[in-house]
Amino acid sequence: MFRLEQKVAFVTGGGSGIGEAIARTFAAVGADVVVADRDTRAGERIAQELGALFVELDVSDENSYATVAARVLNEKGRVDVLANVAGIGHVGTLLECNADDLDRLYAVNVRGVFNGCKQFLPGMIEQGGGAIVNMASIGGITGVRDRLAYCTTKFAVVGLTKAIAIDHAHQGVRANCICPARVETPFVQARLAEYSDPEQARRDMSATQPVGRMGRPEEIAAAALYLASDEASFVTGEALVIDGGWNAGR
């Protein structure tokens, strides 16, 4: 079993969904987890349940991130694993997306990842190693209908991850990303509730994956644990697809 004892793991978006599952999974195998989220109520609840530190964080705000990172490094002394999970979406084609929509997604999905890596990478280099796990998407390796802005930002996350991996492999830092298809998170459940027939919408979303269902947050967290662990020491620069077969026939 993969273990993270004596490792400090910083997880953004840790208050719900995939981020929560990653925080719980990391904590269960011995990591000293820091839960970061903009939603203080959700983040504090998860942190309290895990006996972890919670920090309020807007990942898109460079100055705020610097302040939070300084606090974490002061209190914990190091960060060994950085899981950049916080992200947002937008539905629409190019004609249904304006510059503000694109900027809003870019600020969180791309600059948020950039900010986290910028803050914690120097310490990883100084201590001789670390693992970065970024959350991309199936929409980061192939086009997804009506997701222009989202795909644009997730393709950027894949590229950013690969660039970090190739630049810093010789310094002991590994960077990988995960590319999930649809995962049934609270965000997706809330979107389903907006349909006139939520169960039909669920069936439609599930049918997109050849296995006939959406993914579970815990399944994505298991992959994140592998990439964060020492057992993945020969793995860097990868975009790990977890999609229930979505991309198999493309």
KOLPAZA-824862 format. One record per residue (C-alpha): residue number from 1; residue in three letters; x, y, z. Coordinates in Angstrom, 2 decimals, padded with zeros to 5 digits. Each point is the difference from the previous one (the first is absolute). Layout:
N
(atom NUM; ALA; (X; Y; Z)) ...
***
This chain:
250
(atom 1; MET; (000.00; 000.00; 000.00)) (atom 2; PHE; (001.25; 003.46; -000.85)) (atom 3; ARG; (000.96; 002.05; 003.06)) (atom 4; LEU; (000.70; 003.68; 000.69)) (atom 5; GLU; (001.37; -000.09; 003.54)) (atom 6; GLN; (002.17; 002.96; 000.97)) (atom 7; LYS; (-001.19; 001.92; -003.05)) (atom 8; VAL; (-001.87; 003.30; 000.05)) (atom 9; ALA; (-002.68; 000.20; -002.68)) (atom 10; PHE; (-001.65; 003.27; -001.07)) (atom 11; VAL; (-003.36; -000.56; -001.72)) (atom 12; THR; (-001.92; 002.83; -001.68)) (atom 13; GLY; (-003.73; -000.36; -000.44)) (atom 14; GLY; (000.17; -002.33; 002.99)) (atom 15; GLY; (-003.42; 000.95; 001.33)) (atom 16; SER; (-002.08; -002.09; -002.40)) (atom 17; GLY; (-000.07; -002.36; -002.94)) (atom 18; ILE; (003.25; -001.39; -001.35)) (atom 19; GLY; (002.07; 002.28; 002.24)) (atom 20; GLU; (-001.76; -001.30; 003.09)) (atom 21; ALA; (000.51; -003.59; -001.11)) (atom 22; ILE; (003.70; 000.65; -000.58)) (atom 23; ALA; (000.39; 001.66; 003.41)) (atom 24; ARG; (-001.71; -002.94; 001.69)) (atom 25; THR; (002.00; -002.58; -001.94)) (atom 26; PHE; (003.32; 001.70; 000.72)) (atom 27; ALA; (-000.81; 000.33; 003.69)) (atom 28; ALA; (-001.02; -003.66; 000.20)) (atom 29; VAL; (003.47; -001.12; -001.12)) (atom 30; GLY; (001.94; 002.19; 002.40)) (atom 31; ALA; (000.38; 003.40; -001.65)) (atom 32; ASP; (-000.11; 003.20; 002.00)) (atom 33; VAL; (-002.68; 001.67; -002.12)) (atom 34; VAL; (-000.65; 003.71; -000.46)) (atom 35; VAL; (-003.52; 000.61; -001.33)) (atom 36; ALA; (-000.26; 003.17; -002.08)) (atom 37; ASP; (-003.30; 001.32; -001.27)) (atom 38; ARG; (-001.82; 003.26; -000.63)) (atom 39; ASP; (-003.07; -001.43; 001.75)) (atom 40; THR; (000.96; 000.34; 003.65)) (atom 41; ARG; (-002.95; -001.95; 001.39)) (atom 42; ALA; (000.60; -003.03; -002.22)) (atom 43; GLY; (003.77; 000.14; 000.35)) (atom 44; GLU; (-000.03; 000.35; 003.77)) (atom 45; ARG; (-002.41; -002.93; 000.30)) (atom 46; ILE; (002.25; -002.32; -001.99)) (atom 47; ALA; (003.13; 001.19; 001.79)) (atom 48; GLN; (-001.61; -000.52; 003.39)) (atom 49; GLU; (-001.05; -003.53; -000.91)) (atom 50; LEU; (003.53; -000.80; -001.14)) (atom 51; GLY; (001.79; 001.79; 002.82)) (atom 52; ALA; (001.60; 002.13; -002.71)) (atom 53; LEU; (000.87; 003.64; -000.47)) (atom 54; PHE; (-002.48; 002.08; -002.01)) (atom 55; VAL; (001.00; 003.12; -001.93)) (atom 56; GLU; (-002.40; 002.27; -001.83)) (atom 57; LEU; (001.31; 000.52; -003.52)) (atom 58; ASP; (-001.04; 001.54; -003.28)) (atom 59; VAL; (002.46; -001.74; -002.30)) (atom 60; SER; (-000.31; 002.71; -002.65)) (atom 61; ASP; (001.33; 002.69; 002.36)) (atom 62; GLU; (003.81; -000.01; -000.17)) (atom 63; ASN; (000.52; 002.16; 003.09)) (atom 64; SER; (-002.44; -002.02; 002.08)) (atom 65; TYR; (001.68; -003.21; -001.12)) (atom 66; ALA; (003.41; 001.35; 001.00)) (atom 67; THR; (-001.29; 000.85; 003.47)) (atom 68; VAL; (-001.61; -003.41; 000.45)) (atom 69; ALA; (003.08; -001.85; -001.27)) (atom 70; ALA; (002.25; 001.92; 002.37)) (atom 71; ARG; (-002.24; -000.93; 002.90)) (atom 72; VAL; (-000.08; -003.68; -000.96)) (atom 73; LEU; (003.75; -000.22; -000.49)) (atom 74; ASN; (000.55; 001.78; 003.32)) (atom 75; GLU; (-002.34; -002.36; 001.88)) (atom 76; LYS; (000.79; -003.25; -001.79)) (atom 77; GLY; (003.58; 000.63; -001.08)) (atom 78; ARG; (-000.47; -001.50; -003.47)) (atom 79; VAL; (-002.49; -001.14; -002.62)) (atom 80; ASP; (000.75; -003.34; -001.63)) (atom 81; VAL; (-003.17; -000.43; -002.05)) (atom 82; LEU; (-001.97; 002.72; -001.75)) (atom 83; ALA; (-003.41; -001.00; -001.36)) (atom 84; ASN; (-001.46; 002.80; -002.12)) (atom 85; VAL; (-003.65; -001.01; -000.15)) (atom 86; ALA; (-002.01; 003.23; 000.21)) (atom 87; GLY; (-001.76; 000.75; -003.26)) (atom 88; ILE; (-003.14; 001.39; -001.61)) (atom 89; GLY; (-001.92; -000.60; -003.22)) (atom 90; HIS; (-002.00; 001.72; -002.70)) (atom 91; VAL; (-002.50; -001.38; -002.50)) (atom 92; GLY; (000.04; 001.47; -003.48)) (atom 93; THR; (001.51; 000.09; -003.47)) (atom 94; LEU; (002.31; 002.75; -001.21)) (atom 95; LEU; (-003.05; 002.01; -001.03)) (atom 96; GLU; (-001.51; -000.42; 003.47)) (atom 97; CYS; (003.17; 000.90; 001.88)) (atom 98; ASN; (001.29; 003.51; 000.48)) (atom 99; ALA; (003.40; 001.25; 001.07)) (atom 100; ASP; (-001.12; 000.40; 003.60)) (atom 101; ASP; (-001.08; -003.64; 000.13)) (atom 102; LEU; (003.36; -001.11; -001.33)) (atom 103; ASP; (001.90; 002.27; 002.38)) (atom 104; ARG; (-002.01; -001.26; 002.98)) (atom 105; LEU; (000.79; -003.64; -000.77)) (atom 106; TYR; (003.62; 000.78; -000.84)) (atom 107; ALA; (000.47; 001.79; 003.33)) (atom 108; VAL; (-001.01; -003.05; 002.01)) (atom 109; ASN; (000.82; -002.98; -002.20)) (atom 110; VAL; (003.34; 001.15; -001.36)) (atom 111; ARG; (001.32; 002.87; 002.09)) (atom 112; GLY; (-001.13; -001.83; 003.14)) (atom 113; VAL; (002.21; -002.96; -000.93)) (atom 114; PHE; (002.83; 002.33; -001.01)) (atom 115; ASN; (-000.23; 001.87; 003.32)) (atom 116; GLY; (000.16; -003.18; 002.04)) (atom 117; CYS; (002.99; -001.36; -001.89)) (atom 118; LYS; (001.73; 003.36; 000.18)) (atom 119; GLN; (-000.36; 000.13; 003.78)) (atom 120; PHE; (000.97; -003.57; 000.90)) (atom 121; LEU; (002.41; -001.06; -002.74)) (atom 122; PRO; (003.02; 001.88; 001.46)) (atom 123; GLY; (-000.36; -001.82; 003.30)) (atom 124; MET; (-000.31; -003.35; -001.75)) (atom 125; ILE; (003.19; 000.70; -001.91)) (atom 126; GLU; (001.81; 001.06; 003.16)) (atom 127; GLN; (-001.04; -003.12; 001.90)) (atom 128; GLY; (001.00; -002.25; -002.90)) (atom 129; GLY; (-003.37; -001.04; -001.35)) (atom 130; GLY; (-003.76; 000.16; -000.03)) (atom 131; ALA; (-003.07; -001.06; -001.92)) (atom 132; ILE; (-002.48; 002.27; -001.78)) (atom 133; VAL; (-003.37; -001.40; -001.04)) (atom 134; ASN; (-002.12; 002.31; -002.15)) (atom 135; MET; (-003.64; -000.57; -000.84)) (atom 136; ALA; (-000.54; 000.31; -003.73)) (atom 137; SER; (-002.86; -001.72; -001.84)) (atom 138; ILE; (-000.90; -002.19; -002.92)) (atom 139; GLY; (-000.69; 003.45; -001.44)) (atom 140; GLY; (003.74; 000.65; 000.25)) (atom 141; ILE; (000.91; -002.62; -002.57)) (atom 142; THR; (-003.02; -000.02; -002.33)) (atom 143; GLY; (-002.80; 002.33; -000.98)) (atom 144; VAL; (-003.21; -000.15; 002.01)) (atom 145; ARG; (-003.20; 001.39; -001.47)) (atom 146; ASP; (-001.19; 003.34; 001.44)) (atom 147; ARG; (003.07; 000.39; 002.23)) (atom 148; LEU; (002.17; 002.49; -001.91)) (atom 149; ALA; (001.35; 001.95; 002.98)) (atom 150; TYR; (000.34; -003.06; 002.17)) (atom 151; CYS; (001.94; -001.96; -002.63)) (atom 152; THR; (002.24; 002.98; -000.66)) (atom 153; THR; (001.01; 000.21; 003.65)) (atom 154; LYS; (000.39; -003.73; 000.53)) (atom 155; PHE; (002.21; -000.38; -003.07)) (atom 156; ALA; (002.12; 002.73; 001.61)) (atom 157; VAL; (000.22; -001.98; 003.25)) (atom 158; VAL; (001.31; -003.02; -001.90)) (atom 159; GLY; (002.62; 002.14; -001.73)) (atom 160; LEU; (001.00; 001.75; 003.21)) (atom 161; THR; (000.40; -003.36; 001.72)) (atom 162; LYS; (002.22; -001.42; -002.72)) (atom 163; ALA; (002.15; 003.14; -000.06)) (atom 164; ILE; (000.58; -000.15; 003.76)) (atom 165; ALA; (000.79; -003.70; -000.23)) (atom 166; ILE; (002.66; 000.41; -002.66)) (atom 167; ASP; (001.54; 003.09; 001.63)) (atom 168; HIS; (000.30; -001.41; 003.51)) (atom 169; ALA; (000.40; -003.77; -000.30)) (atom 170; HIS; (003.74; 000.33; 000.67)) (atom 171; GLN; (-000.83; 001.75; 003.29)) (atom 172; GLY; (-002.12; -002.86; 001.29)) (atom 173; VAL; (-003.37; 001.62; -000.60)) (atom 174; ARG; (-002.66; -001.98; -001.84)) (atom 175; ALA; (-003.05; 001.61; -001.61)) (atom 176; ASN; (-002.94; -001.94; -001.36)) (atom 177; CYS; (-003.64; 000.71; -000.72)) (atom 178; ILE; (-003.20; -002.00; 000.03)) (atom 179; CYS; (-002.55; 000.23; -002.80)) (atom 180; PRO; (-003.36; -001.30; 001.23)) (atom 181; ALA; (-003.21; -000.26; -001.99)) (atom 182; ARG; (-003.24; 000.80; 001.82)) (atom 183; VAL; (000.22; -000.57; 003.73)) (atom 184; GLU; (-003.08; 000.12; 002.21)) (atom 185; THR; (000.95; 002.80; 002.37)) (atom 186; PRO; (-002.31; 002.35; 001.93)) (atom 187; PHE; (000.51; 002.50; -002.85)) (atom 188; VAL; (-001.31; -002.50; -002.56)) (atom 189; GLN; (-002.85; -001.01; 002.29)) (atom 190; ALA; (-001.04; 003.65; 000.29)) (atom 191; ARG; (000.03; 000.34; -003.79)) (atom 192; LEU; (-002.10; -003.15; -000.37)) (atom 193; ALA; (-002.60; 001.46; 002.35)) (atom 194; GLU; (-000.50; 002.90; -002.41)) (atom 195; TYR; (-001.33; -002.28; -002.76)) (atom 196; SER; (-003.74; -000.60; -000.38)) (atom 197; ASP; (000.75; -003.74; 000.15)) (atom 198; PRO; (003.11; -000.44; 002.18)) (atom 199; GLU; (000.00; -003.79; -000.28)) (atom 200; GLN; (-000.06; 000.11; -003.79)) (atom 201; ALA; (002.80; 002.56; 000.09)) (atom 202; ARG; (001.97; -002.34; 002.26)) (atom 203; ARG; (-000.54; -002.87; -002.43)) (atom 204; ASP; (001.12; 002.16; -002.89)) (atom 205; MET; (003.15; 001.11; 001.81)) (atom 206; SER; (000.74; -003.56; 001.08)) (atom 207; ALA; (-000.41; -001.32; -003.53)) (atom 208; THR; (002.85; 002.21; -001.22)) (atom 209; GLN; (002.42; -002.42; 001.67)) (atom 210; PRO; (000.03; -003.49; -001.54)) (atom 211; VAL; (-000.04; -001.56; 003.48)) (atom 212; GLY; (-003.47; 001.55; 000.37)) (atom 213; ARG; (000.52; 002.21; 003.02)) (atom 214; MET; (001.78; 003.09; 001.22)) (atom 215; GLY; (003.17; -000.27; 002.01)) (atom 216; ARG; (000.17; 000.26; 003.77)) (atom 217; PRO; (002.22; 002.56; 001.78)) (atom 218; GLU; (001.70; -002.81; 001.90)) (atom 219; GLU; (001.14; -001.58; -003.27)) (atom 220; ILE; (001.74; 003.21; -001.02)) (atom 221; ALA; (001.48; 000.33; 003.49)) (atom 222; ALA; (001.51; -003.48; -000.28)) (atom 223; ALA; (001.84; 001.07; -003.15)) (atom 224; ALA; (001.17; 003.19; 001.70)) (atom 225; LEU; (001.37; -002.08; 002.86)) (atom 226; TYR; (002.02; -002.14; -002.37)) (atom 227; LEU; (001.46; 003.04; -001.78)) (atom 228; ALA; (000.83; 001.63; 003.35)) (atom 229; SER; (001.64; -003.10; 001.44)) (atom 230; ASP; (003.59; -001.18; -000.25)) (atom 231; GLU; (-001.21; -003.00; -001.99)) (atom 232; ALA; (-000.48; 002.41; -002.92)) (atom 233; SER; (003.59; 001.22; 000.18)) (atom 234; PHE; (000.55; -000.80; -003.70)) (atom 235; VAL; (-003.18; 001.78; -001.10)) (atom 236; THR; (000.10; 003.66; -000.99)) (atom 237; GLY; (-001.49; 002.13; -002.74)) (atom 238; GLU; (-002.98; -002.32; -000.42)) (atom 239; ALA; (-003.64; 000.84; -000.67)) (atom 240; LEU; (-001.74; -002.99; 001.57)) (atom 241; VAL; (-003.39; -000.56; -001.61)) (atom 242; ILE; (-002.74; -001.42; 002.24)) (atom 243; ASP; (-003.10; 000.08; -002.13)) (atom 244; GLY; (-001.96; -003.25; 000.04)) (atom 245; GLY; (001.02; -000.61; -003.58)) (atom 246; TRP; (-001.09; 003.40; -001.36)) (atom 247; ASN; (003.16; 000.51; -002.03)) (atom 248; ALA; (000.56; -003.63; -001.01)) (atom 249; GLY; (-001.83; 000.27; -003.31)) (atom 250; ARG; (001.33; 003.38; -001.06)) 
***
